[in-house]
Amino acid sequence: MRGFVFIRIKNKTMDAKFVQNLIKGKIAEIIFEQMFRESGKYTILHSGYEYTLPELAQYQHLAEIKAVVENIRNAPDFILVSQDHTEVYLVEVKYRTHRDPENLKEIVTKTLEIWNPSWLFVASPDGFFFEPCHTVLKNNGVIGALYDKWVSGDIQIEYLKLLNQFESRAS
């Protein structure tokens, strides 16, 4: 499959959990992309490592390339561009069963070290959350809800149902 980096893990119990988390993360990314696309307000561009430079994965052990790969590996998942092309947002997407403020603080701190300004989107069984990383950091890891100005409540409800269908099957 083009655009994906496959990792083989020898420990089978770790493998199952890793794959389950990988799938949940991809579901969150697909939901983010489709919700924002359906809103009709933004062009959505993939910017994550696995989409932009999968060819570099095979060379990541080389010292000369390692720093470049590390920066790209930490790139936010998406770029949102407003339809009038006056606004651009770098967005990191995460799935979280529970929104742990300490974990979210770690995510935004790491993201802001390289990508400032940037935003965090969290898909969770209790809803969708979306704020600038610096706001999440300022609020000690607490992230606000995704407002209707970004994606209408009706669209969010439909995608939350879909997310929860996948979550209930994975449990």
Helices and strands as residue ranges (DSSP letters): H 12-39, E 42-46, H 49-52, G 54-59, H 63-73, E 78-82, E 88-95, H 101-114, E 119-124, E 127-132, H 133-138, H 153-170
